[in-house]
Amino acid sequence: MSHTLQAHRRDLKVNPKALRKDGKVPAIVYGPGFETIPVYVAVKDYTKAIARAGEGALFEVKIDEEESF
């Protein structure tokens, strides 16, 4: 079963504490063959995804409906 999580690019100048206060989870997408991408995910979406898939599940991350990892 495939699990997808919607993420959005974020500005590194924004303090992660401010993002968390606004209900967003800051994260970094990284891997071989591409540069790191700072993103955030809505807490509501993240919580639902983890509840549905489980803590050890792998997710496809879609960033701003453009990129998919």
Beta strands, then each sheet from edge to edge (+ up, - down):
strand 1: 4-9
strand 2: 24-31
strand 3: 34-42
strand 4: 60-63
strand 5: 67-68
sheet 1: 2+ 3- 1+ 4+ 5-
end
